[in-house]
Amino acid sequence: MEAAKIPDSLWVYSGDEHVGTLYRTEPLEFDYSAFWLTKEGAFPLHPNLPVAPGRTQTPSSKICFQKEISES
């Protein structure tokens, strides 16, 4: 039996809305989706992950997604 491959990225949702993508890099990177960037009322997932285009490299990514990472 082949071992399960850990994905290089995970899509992040709030309900059924695509918020962004978490990338398995060191440190972790997060990129808000185009949908979330233009959504009225979009909010940051963490104070150190501002709603802005482009990948964000910050230790806060690990803190924000620690539970989700351990469950994947």
PQR file of N, CA, C, O and H, with PARSE charges and radii, in Angstrom:
ATOM      1  N   MET A   1       0.846  -1.184   0.000 -0.4000 1.5000
ATOM      2  CA  MET A   1       0.000   0.000   0.000 -0.0000 2.0000
ATOM      3  C   MET A   1       0.886   1.240   0.000  0.5500 1.7000
ATOM      4  O   MET A   1       1.841   1.338   0.770 -0.5500 1.4000
ATOM      5  N   GLU A   2       0.559   2.166  -0.861 -0.4000 1.5000
ATOM      6  CA  GLU A   2       1.325   3.403  -0.993 -0.0000 2.0000
ATOM      7  C   GLU A   2       0.926   4.396   0.088  0.5500 1.7000
ATOM      8  O   GLU A   2      -0.259   4.567   0.376 -0.5500 1.4000
ATOM      9  H   GLU A   2      -0.217   2.086  -1.486  0.4000 1.0000
ATOM     10  N   ALA A   3       1.917   5.048   0.686 -0.4000 1.5000
ATOM     11  CA  ALA A   3       1.649   6.054   1.720 -0.0000 2.0000
ATOM     12  C   ALA A   3       0.946   7.256   1.107  0.5500 1.7000
ATOM     13  O   ALA A   3       1.204   7.622  -0.040 -0.5500 1.4000
ATOM     14  H   ALA A   3       2.879   4.909   0.452  0.4000 1.0000
ATOM     15  N   ALA A   4       0.064   7.861   1.877 -0.4000 1.5000
ATOM     16  CA  ALA A   4      -0.651   9.053   1.408 -0.0000 2.0000
ATOM     17  C   ALA A   4       0.326  10.208   1.256  0.5500 1.7000
ATOM     18  O   ALA A   4       1.175  10.434   2.118 -0.5500 1.4000
ATOM     19  H   ALA A   4      -0.145   7.565   2.809  0.4000 1.0000
ATOM     20  N   LYS A   5       0.200  10.931   0.162 -0.4000 1.5000
ATOM     21  CA  LYS A   5       1.050  12.089  -0.086 -0.0000 2.0000
ATOM     22  C   LYS A   5       0.449  13.310   0.597  0.5500 1.7000
ATOM     23  O   LYS A   5      -0.749  13.574   0.493 -0.5500 1.4000
ATOM     24  H   LYS A   5      -0.490  10.747  -0.539  0.4000 1.0000
ATOM     25  N   ILE A   6       1.293  14.038   1.288 -0.4000 1.5000
ATOM     26  CA  ILE A   6       0.850  15.282   1.915 -0.0000 2.0000
ATOM     27  C   ILE A   6       0.730  16.332   0.817  0.5500 1.7000
ATOM     28  O   ILE A   6       1.673  16.545   0.056 -0.5500 1.4000
ATOM     29  H   ILE A   6       2.266  13.824   1.373  0.4000 1.0000
ATOM     30  N   PRO A   7      -0.428  16.990   0.731 -0.5600 1.5000
ATOM     31  CA  PRO A   7      -0.605  17.984  -0.340  0.2800 2.0000
ATOM     32  C   PRO A   7       0.318  19.190  -0.164  0.5500 1.7000
ATOM     33  O   PRO A   7       0.693  19.546   0.953 -0.5500 1.4000
ATOM     34  N   ASP A   8       0.673  19.807  -1.285 -0.4000 1.5000
ATOM     35  CA  ASP A   8       1.516  21.006  -1.264 -0.0000 2.0000
ATOM     36  C   ASP A   8       0.732  22.259  -0.915  0.5500 1.7000
ATOM     37  O   ASP A   8       1.310  23.285  -0.556 -0.5500 1.4000
ATOM     38  H   ASP A   8       0.368  19.518  -2.193  0.4000 1.0000
ATOM     39  N   SER A   9      -0.600  22.169  -1.023 -0.4000 1.5000
ATOM     40  CA  SER A   9      -1.434  23.312  -0.687 -0.0000 2.0000
ATOM     41  C   SER A   9      -2.808  22.828  -0.240  0.5500 1.7000
ATOM     42  O   SER A   9      -3.238  21.725  -0.576 -0.5500 1.4000
ATOM     43  H   SER A   9      -1.070  21.336  -1.314  0.4000 1.0000
ATOM     44  N   LEU A  10      -3.481  23.676   0.523 -0.4000 1.5000
ATOM     45  CA  LEU A  10      -4.838  23.399   0.994 -0.0000 2.0000
ATOM     46  C   LEU A  10      -5.704  24.612   0.713  0.5500 1.7000
ATOM     47  O   LEU A  10      -5.297  25.745   0.971 -0.5500 1.4000
ATOM     48  H   LEU A  10      -3.132  24.572   0.796  0.4000 1.0000
ATOM     49  N   TRP A  11      -6.899  24.377   0.185 -0.4000 1.5000
ATOM     50  CA  TRP A  11      -7.846  25.470  -0.002 -0.0000 2.0000
ATOM     51  C   TRP A  11      -8.531  25.731   1.324  0.5500 1.7000
ATOM     52  O   TRP A  11      -8.878  24.796   2.045 -0.5500 1.4000
ATOM     53  H   TRP A  11      -7.229  23.457  -0.024  0.4000 1.0000
ATOM     54  N   VAL A  12      -8.724  26.996   1.644 -0.4000 1.5000
ATOM     55  CA  VAL A  12      -9.345  27.404   2.900 -0.0000 2.0000
ATOM     56  C   VAL A  12     -10.698  28.045   2.585  0.5500 1.7000
ATOM     57  O   VAL A  12     -10.802  28.919   1.725 -0.5500 1.4000
ATOM     58  H   VAL A  12      -8.442  27.755   1.058  0.4000 1.0000
ATOM     59  N   TYR A  13     -11.724  27.594   3.296 -0.4000 1.5000
ATOM     60  CA  TYR A  13     -13.078  28.085   3.083 -0.0000 2.0000
ATOM     61  C   TYR A  13     -13.661  28.658   4.365  0.5500 1.7000
ATOM     62  O   TYR A  13     -13.303  28.243   5.467 -0.5500 1.4000
ATOM     63  H   TYR A  13     -11.640  26.883   3.995  0.4000 1.0000
ATOM     64  N   SER A  14     -14.555  29.608   4.206 -0.4000 1.5000
ATOM     65  CA  SER A  14     -15.407  30.093   5.272 -0.0000 2.0000
ATOM     66  C   SER A  14     -16.818  29.756   4.811  0.5500 1.7000
ATOM     67  O   SER A  14     -17.360  30.406   3.917 -0.5500 1.4000
ATOM     68  H   SER A  14     -14.846  29.945   3.310  0.4000 1.0000
ATOM     69  N   GLY A  15     -17.399  28.751   5.418 -0.4000 1.5000
ATOM     70  CA  GLY A  15     -18.668  28.239   4.896 -0.0000 2.0000
ATOM     71  C   GLY A  15     -18.411  27.646   3.530  0.5500 1.7000
ATOM     72  O   GLY A  15     -17.581  26.747   3.397 -0.5500 1.4000
ATOM     73  H   GLY A  15     -16.958  28.224   6.144  0.4000 1.0000
ATOM     74  N   ASP A  16     -19.105  28.130   2.509 -0.4000 1.5000
ATOM     75  CA  ASP A  16     -18.877  27.642   1.145 -0.0000 2.0000
ATOM     76  C   ASP A  16     -18.106  28.646   0.287  0.5500 1.7000
ATOM     77  O   ASP A  16     -18.066  28.517  -0.937 -0.5500 1.4000
ATOM     78  H   ASP A  16     -19.779  28.860   2.618  0.4000 1.0000
ATOM     79  N   GLU A  17     -17.494  29.648   0.928 -0.4000 1.5000
ATOM     80  CA  GLU A  17     -16.748  30.681   0.197 -0.0000 2.0000
ATOM     81  C   GLU A  17     -15.243  30.429   0.274  0.5500 1.7000
ATOM     82  O   GLU A  17     -14.683  30.260   1.357 -0.5500 1.4000
ATOM     83  H   GLU A  17     -17.526  29.753   1.922  0.4000 1.0000
ATOM     84  N   HIS A  18     -14.606  30.405  -0.884 -0.4000 1.5000
ATOM     85  CA  HIS A  18     -13.165  30.162  -0.957 -0.0000 2.0000
ATOM     86  C   HIS A  18     -12.423  31.408  -0.479  0.5500 1.7000
ATOM     87  O   HIS A  18     -12.445  32.451  -1.132 -0.5500 1.4000
ATOM     88  H   HIS A  18     -15.060  30.542  -1.764  0.4000 1.0000
ATOM     89  N   VAL A  19     -11.768  31.279   0.671 -0.4000 1.5000
ATOM     90  CA  VAL A  19     -11.044  32.407   1.264 -0.0000 2.0000
ATOM     91  C   VAL A  19      -9.643  32.517   0.672  0.5500 1.7000
ATOM     92  O   VAL A  19      -9.177  33.616   0.371 -0.5500 1.4000
ATOM     93  H   VAL A  19     -11.750  30.432   1.202  0.4000 1.0000
ATOM     94  N   GLY A  20      -8.974  31.382   0.505 -0.4000 1.5000
ATOM     95  CA  GLY A  20      -7.610  31.429  -0.013 -0.0000 2.0000
ATOM     96  C   GLY A  20      -6.950  30.073  -0.005  0.5500 1.7000
ATOM     97  O   GLY A  20      -7.606  29.043   0.151 -0.5500 1.4000
ATOM     98  H   GLY A  20      -9.353  30.489   0.749  0.4000 1.0000
ATOM     99  N   THR A  21      -5.637  30.086  -0.178 -0.4000 1.5000
ATOM    100  CA  THR A  21      -4.853  28.856  -0.263 -0.0000 2.0000
ATOM    101  C   THR A  21      -3.680  28.937   0.703  0.5500 1.7000
ATOM    102  O   THR A  21      -2.962  29.936   0.752 -0.5500 1.4000
ATOM    103  H   THR A  21      -5.104  30.923  -0.305  0.4000 1.0000
ATOM    104  N   LEU A  22      -3.501  27.872   1.464 -0.4000 1.5000
ATOM    105  CA  LEU A  22      -2.368  27.730   2.377 -0.0000 2.0000
ATOM    106  C   LEU A  22      -1.340  26.843   1.690  0.5500 1.7000
ATOM    107  O   LEU A  22      -1.664  25.746   1.236 -0.5500 1.4000
ATOM    108  H   LEU A  22      -4.084  27.061   1.424  0.4000 1.0000
ATOM    109  N   TYR A  23      -0.100  27.319   1.614 -0.4000 1.5000
ATOM    110  CA  TYR A  23       0.972  26.581   0.932 -0.0000 2.0000
ATOM    111  C   TYR A  23       1.927  25.975   1.948  0.5500 1.7000
ATOM    112  O   TYR A  23       2.310  26.614   2.927 -0.5500 1.4000
ATOM    113  H   TYR A  23       0.163  28.210   1.983  0.4000 1.0000
ATOM    114  N   ARG A  24       2.302  24.720   1.691 -0.4000 1.5000
ATOM    115  CA  ARG A  24       3.230  24.006   2.578 -0.0000 2.0000
ATOM    116  C   ARG A  24       4.658  24.405   2.222  0.5500 1.7000
ATOM    117  O   ARG A  24       5.352  23.706   1.484 -0.5500 1.4000
ATOM    118  H   ARG A  24       1.991  24.201   0.895  0.4000 1.0000
ATOM    119  N   THR A  25       5.074  25.531   2.757 -0.4000 1.5000
ATOM    120  CA  THR A  25       6.423  26.067   2.586 -0.0000 2.0000
ATOM    121  C   THR A  25       6.973  26.326   3.983  0.5500 1.7000
ATOM    122  O   THR A  25       6.261  26.151   4.972 -0.5500 1.4000
ATOM    123  H   THR A  25       4.510  26.100   3.357  0.4000 1.0000
ATOM    124  N   GLU A  26       8.205  26.733   4.068 -0.4000 1.5000
ATOM    125  CA  GLU A  26       8.782  27.073   5.367 -0.0000 2.0000
ATOM    126  C   GLU A  26       9.317  28.491   5.312  0.5500 1.7000
ATOM    127  O   GLU A  26      10.329  28.697   4.643 -0.5500 1.4000
ATOM    128  H   GLU A  26       8.783  26.876   3.264  0.4000 1.0000
ATOM    129  N   PRO A  27       8.727  29.486   5.956 -0.5600 1.5000
ATOM    130  CA  PRO A  27       7.507  29.345   6.738  0.2800 2.0000
ATOM    131  C   PRO A  27       6.295  29.158   5.821  0.5500 1.7000
ATOM    132  O   PRO A  27       6.380  29.362   4.610 -0.5500 1.4000
ATOM    133  N   LEU A  28       5.173  28.768   6.417 -0.4000 1.5000
ATOM    134  CA  LEU A  28       3.940  28.606   5.653 -0.0000 2.0000
ATOM    135  C   LEU A  28       3.594  29.912   4.948  0.5500 1.7000
ATOM    136  O   LEU A  28       3.927  30.997   5.424 -0.5500 1.4000
ATOM    137  H   LEU A  28       5.104  28.602   7.401  0.4000 1.0000
ATOM    138  N   GLU A  29       2.922  29.791   3.808 -0.4000 1.5000
ATOM    139  CA  GLU A  29       2.462  30.972   3.069 -0.0000 2.0000
ATOM    140  C   GLU A  29       0.959  30.868   2.881  0.5500 1.7000
ATOM    141  O   GLU A  29       0.413  29.777   2.717 -0.5500 1.4000
ATOM    142  H   GLU A  29       2.652  28.909   3.421  0.4000 1.0000
ATOM    143  N   PHE A  30       0.304  32.008   2.905 -0.4000 1.5000
ATOM    144  CA  PHE A  30      -1.139  32.061   2.661 -0.0000 2.0000
ATOM    145  C   PHE A  30      -1.416  33.110   1.603  0.5500 1.7000
ATOM    146  O   PHE A  30      -0.812  34.183   1.594 -0.5500 1.4000
ATOM    147  H   PHE A  30       0.747  32.895   3.038  0.4000 1.0000
ATOM    148  N   ASP A  31      -2.348  32.782   0.705 -0.4000 1.5000
ATOM    149  CA  ASP A  31      -2.719  33.680  -0.393 -0.0000 2.0000
ATOM    150  C   ASP A  31      -4.244  33.772  -0.444  0.5500 1.7000
ATOM    151  O   ASP A  31      -4.915  32.770  -0.691 -0.5500 1.4000
ATOM    152  H   ASP A  31      -2.839  31.911   0.712  0.4000 1.0000
ATOM    153  N   TYR A  32      -4.793  34.960  -0.213 -0.4000 1.5000
ATOM    154  CA  TYR A  32      -6.250  35.139  -0.307 -0.0000 2.0000
ATOM    155  C   TYR A  32      -6.701  34.969  -1.751  0.5500 1.7000
ATOM    156  O   TYR A  32      -5.999  35.373  -2.678 -0.5500 1.4000
ATOM    157  H   TYR A  32      -4.248  35.774  -0.012  0.4000 1.0000
ATOM    158  N   SER A  33      -7.871  34.372  -1.941 -0.4000 1.5000
ATOM    159  CA  SER A  33      -8.417  34.154  -3.286 -0.0000 2.0000
ATOM    160  C   SER A  33      -8.887  35.474  -3.890  0.5500 1.7000
ATOM    161  O   SER A  33      -9.171  36.434  -3.174 -0.5500 1.4000
ATOM    162  H   SER A  33      -8.441  34.043  -1.188  0.4000 1.0000
ATOM    163  N   ALA A  34      -8.965  35.503  -5.216 -0.4000 1.5000
ATOM    164  CA  ALA A  34      -9.467  36.692  -5.915 -0.0000 2.0000
ATOM    165  C   ALA A  34     -10.890  37.002  -5.453  0.5500 1.7000
ATOM    166  O   ALA A  34     -11.263  38.167  -5.310 -0.5500 1.4000
ATOM    167  H   ALA A  34      -8.734  34.723  -5.798  0.4000 1.0000
ATOM    168  N   PHE A  35     -11.677  35.957  -5.223 -0.4000 1.5000
ATOM    169  CA  PHE A  35     -13.045  36.147  -4.732 -0.0000 2.0000
ATOM    170  C   PHE A  35     -13.029  36.891  -3.396  0.5500 1.7000
ATOM    171  O   PHE A  35     -13.758  37.867  -3.219 -0.5500 1.4000
ATOM    172  H   PHE A  35     -11.374  35.011  -5.339  0.4000 1.0000
ATOM    173  N   TRP A  36     -12.199  36.433  -2.458 -0.4000 1.5000
ATOM    174  CA  TRP A  36     -12.165  37.022  -1.115 -0.0000 2.0000
ATOM    175  C   TRP A  36     -11.649  38.457  -1.151  0.5500 1.7000
ATOM    176  O   TRP A  36     -12.113  39.312  -0.397 -0.5500 1.4000
ATOM    177  H   TRP A  36     -11.607  35.640  -2.602  0.4000 1.0000
ATOM    178  N   LEU A  37     -10.692  38.711  -2.026 -0.4000 1.5000
ATOM    179  CA  LEU A  37     -10.122  40.058  -2.142 -0.0000 2.0000
ATOM    180  C   LEU A  37     -11.157  41.083  -2.599  0.5500 1.7000
ATOM    181  O   LEU A  37     -11.042  42.265  -2.276 -0.5500 1.4000
ATOM    182  H   LEU A  37     -10.315  38.016  -2.639  0.4000 1.0000
ATOM    183  N   THR A  38     -12.159  40.642  -3.344 -0.4000 1.5000
ATOM    184  CA  THR A  38     -13.169  41.568  -3.865 -0.0000 2.0000
ATOM    185  C   THR A  38     -14.502  41.483  -3.117  0.5500 1.7000
ATOM    186  O   THR A  38     -15.432  42.234  -3.413 -0.5500 1.4000
ATOM    187  H   THR A  38     -12.252  39.681  -3.607  0.4000 1.0000
ATOM    188  N   LYS A  39     -14.592  40.577  -2.157 -0.4000 1.5000
ATOM    189  CA  LYS A  39     -15.837  40.385  -1.412 -0.0000 2.0000
ATOM    190  C   LYS A  39     -16.062  41.536  -0.432  0.5500 1.7000
ATOM    191  O   LYS A  39     -15.170  41.886   0.340 -0.5500 1.4000
ATOM    192  H   LYS A  39     -13.837  39.967  -1.917  0.4000 1.0000
ATOM    193  N   GLU A  40     -17.246  42.114  -0.471 -0.4000 1.5000
ATOM    194  CA  GLU A  40     -17.588  43.149   0.493 -0.0000 2.0000
ATOM    195  C   GLU A  40     -17.692  42.496   1.873  0.5500 1.7000
ATOM    196  O   GLU A  40     -18.366  41.478   2.032 -0.5500 1.4000
ATOM    197  H   GLU A  40     -17.970  41.829  -1.098  0.4000 1.0000
ATOM    198  N   GLY A  41     -17.041  43.069   2.846 -0.4000 1.5000
ATOM    199  CA  GLY A  41     -17.079  42.522   4.190 -0.0000 2.0000
ATOM    200  C   GLY A  41     -16.054  41.431   4.457  0.5500 1.7000
ATOM    201  O   GLY A  41     -16.094  40.777   5.499 -0.5500 1.4000
ATOM    202  H   GLY A  41     -16.494  43.896   2.717  0.4000 1.0000
ATOM    203  N   ALA A  42     -15.125  41.231   3.508 -0.4000 1.5000
ATOM    204  CA  ALA A  42     -14.070  40.233   3.728 -0.0000 2.0000
ATOM    205  C   ALA A  42     -13.258  40.622   4.953  0.5500 1.7000
ATOM    206  O   ALA A  42     -12.979  41.800   5.173 -0.5500 1.4000
ATOM    207  H   ALA A  42     -15.092  41.763   2.661  0.4000 1.0000
ATOM    208  N   PHE A  43     -12.888  39.646   5.735 -0.4000 1.5000
ATOM    209  CA  PHE A  43     -12.147  39.904   6.962 -0.0000 2.0000
ATOM    210  C   PHE A  43     -10.858  39.092   6.968  0.5500 1.7000
ATOM    211  O   PHE A  43     -10.796  38.034   6.342 -0.5500 1.4000
ATOM    212  H   PHE A  43     -13.115  38.689   5.557  0.4000 1.0000
ATOM    213  N   PRO A  44      -9.829  39.569   7.664 -0.5600 1.5000
ATOM    214  CA  PRO A  44      -8.586  38.796   7.756  0.2800 2.0000
ATOM    215  C   PRO A  44      -8.801  37.586   8.666  0.5500 1.7000
ATOM    216  O   PRO A  44      -9.558  37.657   9.634 -0.5500 1.4000
ATOM    217  N   LEU A  45      -8.140  36.488   8.354 -0.4000 1.5000
ATOM    218  CA  LEU A  45      -8.245  35.292   9.179 -0.0000 2.0000
ATOM    219  C   LEU A  45      -7.449  35.417  10.471  0.5500 1.7000
ATOM    220  O   LEU A  45      -7.680  34.676  11.427 -0.5500 1.4000
ATOM    221  H   LEU A  45      -7.525  36.430   7.567  0.4000 1.0000
ATOM    222  N   HIS A  46      -6.515  36.352  10.492 -0.4000 1.5000
ATOM    223  CA  HIS A  46      -5.670  36.609  11.667 -0.0000 2.0000
ATOM    224  C   HIS A  46      -5.181  38.049  11.542  0.5500 1.7000
ATOM    225  O   HIS A  46      -4.998  38.530  10.424 -0.5500 1.4000
ATOM    226  H   HIS A  46      -6.327  36.954   9.716  0.4000 1.0000
ATOM    227  N   PRO A  47      -4.966  38.749  12.650 -0.5600 1.5000
ATOM    228  CA  PRO A  47      -4.493  40.138  12.555  0.2800 2.0000
ATOM    229  C   PRO A  47      -3.205  40.295  11.742  0.5500 1.7000
ATOM    230  O   PRO A  47      -2.988  41.344  11.136 -0.5500 1.4000
ATOM    231  N   ASN A  48      -2.351  39.269  11.721 -0.4000 1.5000
ATOM    232  CA  ASN A  48      -1.099  39.346  10.961 -0.0000 2.0000
ATOM    233  C   ASN A  48      -1.213  38.770   9.553  0.5500 1.7000
ATOM    234  O   ASN A  48      -0.204  38.587   8.871 -0.5500 1.4000
ATOM    235  H   ASN A  48      -2.528  38.417  12.214  0.4000 1.0000
ATOM    236  N   LEU A  49      -2.437  38.484   9.117 -0.4000 1.5000
ATOM    237  CA  LEU A  49      -2.694  38.038   7.738 -0.0000 2.0000
ATOM    238  C   LEU A  49      -3.663  39.020   7.092  0.5500 1.7000
ATOM    239  O   LEU A  49      -4.826  38.679   6.875 -0.5500 1.4000
ATOM    240  H   LEU A  49      -3.257  38.632   9.671  0.4000 1.0000
ATOM    241  N   PRO A  50      -3.212  40.222   6.782 -0.5600 1.5000
ATOM    242  CA  PRO A  50      -4.123  41.233   6.220  0.2800 2.0000
ATOM    243  C   PRO A  50      -4.693  40.785   4.878  0.5500 1.7000
ATOM    244  O   PRO A  50      -4.040  40.069   4.119 -0.5500 1.4000
ATOM    245  N   VAL A  51      -5.903  41.210   4.603 -0.4000 1.5000
ATOM    246  CA  VAL A  51      -6.539  40.903   3.318 -0.0000 2.0000
ATOM    247  C   VAL A  51      -5.840  41.738   2.247  0.5500 1.7000
ATOM    248  O   VAL A  51      -6.102  42.932   2.098 -0.5500 1.4000
ATOM    249  H   VAL A  51      -6.434  41.792   5.219  0.4000 1.0000
ATOM    250  N   ALA A  52      -4.955  41.090   1.514 -0.4000 1.5000
ATOM    251  CA  ALA A  52      -4.156  41.756   0.483 -0.0000 2.0000
ATOM    252  C   ALA A  52      -3.739  40.705  -0.548  0.5500 1.7000
ATOM    253  O   ALA A  52      -3.612  39.526  -0.221 -0.5500 1.4000
ATOM    254  H   ALA A  52      -4.743  40.120   1.635  0.4000 1.0000
ATOM    255  N   PRO A  53      -3.525  41.137  -1.794 -0.5600 1.5000
ATOM    256  CA  PRO A  53      -3.111  40.177  -2.821  0.2800 2.0000
ATOM    257  C   PRO A  53      -1.691  39.667  -2.593  0.5500 1.7000
ATOM    258  O   PRO A  53      -0.861  40.350  -1.993 -0.5500 1.4000
ATOM    259  N   GLY A  54      -1.432  38.473  -3.075 -0.4000 1.5000
ATOM    260  CA  GLY A  54      -0.094  37.890  -2.986 -0.0000 2.0000
ATOM    261  C   GLY A  54       0.076  37.005  -1.766  0.5500 1.7000
ATOM    262  O   GLY A  54      -0.675  37.089  -0.795 -0.5500 1.4000
ATOM    263  H   GLY A  54      -2.106  37.919  -3.562  0.4000 1.0000
ATOM    264  N   ARG A  55       1.077  36.163  -1.849 -0.4000 1.5000
ATOM    265  CA  ARG A  55       1.366  35.253  -0.739 -0.0000 2.0000
ATOM    266  C   ARG A  55       1.959  36.004   0.443  0.5500 1.7000
ATOM    267  O   ARG A  55       2.818  36.871   0.282 -0.5500 1.4000
ATOM    268  H   ARG A  55       1.687  36.095  -2.638  0.4000 1.0000
ATOM    269  N   THR A  56       1.490  35.657   1.626 -0.4000 1.5000
ATOM    270  CA  THR A  56       1.994  36.230   2.865 -0.0000 2.0000
ATOM    271  C   THR A  56       2.792  35.168   3.595  0.5500 1.7000
ATOM    272  O   THR A  56       2.283  34.081   3.868 -0.5500 1.4000
ATOM    273  H   THR A  56       0.792  34.952   1.758  0.4000 1.0000
ATOM    274  N   GLN A  57       4.045  35.478   3.914 -0.4000 1.5000
ATOM    275  CA  GLN A  57       4.894  34.589   4.704 -0.0000 2.0000
ATOM    276  C   GLN A  57       4.958  35.146   6.102  0.5500 1.7000
ATOM    277  O   GLN A  57       5.467  36.246   6.318 -0.5500 1.4000
ATOM    278  H   GLN A  57       4.459  36.361   3.692  0.4000 1.0000
ATOM    279  N   THR A  58       4.449  34.402   7.045 -0.4000 1.5000
ATOM    280  CA  THR A  58       4.469  34.861   8.427 -0.0000 2.0000
ATOM    281  C   THR A  58       4.288  33.682   9.362  0.5500 1.7000
ATOM    282  O   THR A  58       3.566  32.742   9.027 -0.5500 1.4000
ATOM    283  H   THR A  58       4.035  33.508   6.870  0.4000 1.0000
ATOM    284  N   PRO A  59       4.918  33.704  10.517 -0.5600 1.5000
ATOM    285  CA  PRO A  59       4.674  32.649  11.507  0.2800 2.0000
ATOM    286  C   PRO A  59       3.203  32.580  11.908  0.5500 1.7000
ATOM    287  O   PRO A  59       2.742  31.546  12.392 -0.5500 1.4000
ATOM    288  N   SER A  60       2.464  33.669  11.711 -0.4000 1.5000
ATOM    289  CA  SER A  60       1.040  33.680  12.052 -0.0000 2.0000
ATOM    290  C   SER A  60       0.262  32.674  11.221  0.5500 1.7000
ATOM    291  O   SER A  60      -0.772  32.176  11.667 -0.5500 1.4000
ATOM    292  H   SER A  60       2.838  34.509  11.318  0.4000 1.0000
ATOM    293  N   SER A  61       0.741  32.365  10.018 -0.4000 1.5000
ATOM    294  CA  SER A  61       0.072  31.363   9.193 -0.0000 2.0000
ATOM    295  C   SER A  61       0.028  30.036   9.932  0.5500 1.7000
ATOM    296  O   SER A  61      -1.003  29.363   9.939 -0.5500 1.4000
ATOM    297  H   SER A  61       1.581  32.769   9.656  0.4000 1.0000
ATOM    298  N   LYS A  62       1.122  29.659  10.546 -0.4000 1.5000
ATOM    299  CA  LYS A  62       1.173  28.392  11.280 -0.0000 2.0000
ATOM    300  C   LYS A  62       0.240  28.436  12.480  0.5500 1.7000
ATOM    301  O   LYS A  62      -0.478  27.471  12.742 -0.5500 1.4000
ATOM    302  H   LYS A  62       1.960  30.206  10.541  0.4000 1.0000
ATOM    303  N   ILE A  63       0.244  29.534  13.204 -0.4000 1.5000
ATOM    304  CA  ILE A  63      -0.623  29.675  14.376 -0.0000 2.0000
ATOM    305  C   ILE A  63      -2.086  29.612  13.951  0.5500 1.7000
ATOM    306  O   ILE A  63      -2.885  28.917  14.578 -0.5500 1.4000
ATOM    307  H   ILE A  63       0.827  30.318  12.991  0.4000 1.0000
ATOM    308  N   CYS A  64      -2.432  30.322  12.906 -0.4000 1.5000
ATOM    309  CA  CYS A  64      -3.815  30.407  12.436 -0.0000 2.0000
ATOM    310  C   CYS A  64      -4.331  29.055  11.953  0.5500 1.7000
ATOM    311  O   CYS A  64      -5.500  28.728  12.159 -0.5500 1.4000
ATOM    312  H   CYS A  64      -1.782  30.886  12.397  0.4000 1.0000
ATOM    313  N   PHE A  65      -3.462  28.265  11.310 -0.4000 1.5000
ATOM    314  CA  PHE A  65      -3.891  27.015  10.687 -0.0000 2.0000
ATOM    315  C   PHE A  65      -3.379  25.768  11.400  0.5500 1.7000
ATOM    316  O   PHE A  65      -3.461  24.677  10.836 -0.5500 1.4000
ATOM    317  H   PHE A  65      -2.513  28.531  11.143  0.4000 1.0000
ATOM    318  N   GLN A  66      -2.863  25.885  12.601 -0.4000 1.5000
ATOM    319  CA  GLN A  66      -2.239  24.764  13.297 -0.0000 2.0000
ATOM    320  C   GLN A  66      -3.185  23.571  13.421  0.5500 1.7000
ATOM    321  O   GLN A  66      -2.762  22.444  13.165 -0.5500 1.4000
ATOM    322  H   GLN A  66      -2.797  26.771  13.060  0.4000 1.0000
ATOM    323  N   LYS A  67      -4.417  23.768  13.793 -0.4000 1.5000
ATOM    324  CA  LYS A  67      -5.378  22.668  13.953 -0.0000 2.0000
ATOM    325  C   LYS A  67      -5.635  21.992  12.608  0.5500 1.7000
ATOM    326  O   LYS A  67      -5.640  20.763  12.528 -0.5500 1.4000
ATOM    327  H   LYS A  67      -4.760  24.684  14.001  0.4000 1.0000
ATOM    328  N   GLU A  68      -5.847  22.780  11.549 -0.4000 1.5000
ATOM    329  CA  GLU A  68      -6.133  22.217  10.238 -0.0000 2.0000
ATOM    330  C   GLU A  68      -4.932  21.417   9.706  0.5500 1.7000
ATOM    331  O   GLU A  68      -5.110  20.382   9.063 -0.5500 1.4000
ATOM    332  H   GLU A  68      -5.843  23.778  11.614  0.4000 1.0000
ATOM    333  N   ILE A  69      -3.732  21.893   9.973 -0.4000 1.5000
ATOM    334  CA  ILE A  69      -2.526  21.205   9.505 -0.0000 2.0000
ATOM    335  C   ILE A  69      -2.392  19.854  10.201  0.5500 1.7000
ATOM    336  O   ILE A  69      -2.051  18.860   9.560 -0.5500 1.4000
ATOM    337  H   ILE A  69      -3.587  22.734  10.496  0.4000 1.0000
ATOM    338  N   SER A  70      -2.654  19.809  11.491 -0.4000 1.5000
ATOM    339  CA  SER A  70      -2.510  18.557  12.233 -0.0000 2.0000
ATOM    340  C   SER A  70      -3.567  17.533  11.846  0.5500 1.7000
ATOM    341  O   SER A  70      -3.355  16.334  12.031 -0.5500 1.4000
ATOM    342  H   SER A  70      -2.932  20.617  12.011  0.4000 1.0000
ATOM    343  N   GLU A  71      -4.711  17.981  11.308 -0.4000 1.5000
ATOM    344  CA  GLU A  71      -5.775  17.065  10.907 -0.0000 2.0000
ATOM    345  C   GLU A  71      -5.630  16.584   9.476  0.5500 1.7000
ATOM    346  O   GLU A  71      -6.335  15.661   9.069 -0.5500 1.4000
ATOM    347  H   GLU A  71      -4.883  18.955  11.158  0.4000 1.0000
ATOM    348  N   SER A  72      -4.731  17.186   8.697 -0.4000 1.5000
ATOM    349  CA  SER A  72      -4.597  16.778   7.287 -0.0000 2.0000
ATOM    350  C   SER A  72      -3.581  15.670   7.121  0.5500 1.7000
ATOM    351  O   SER A  72      -3.346  15.210   6.004 -0.5500 1.4000
ATOM    352  H   SER A  72      -4.158  17.936   9.027  0.4000 1.0000
TER
END
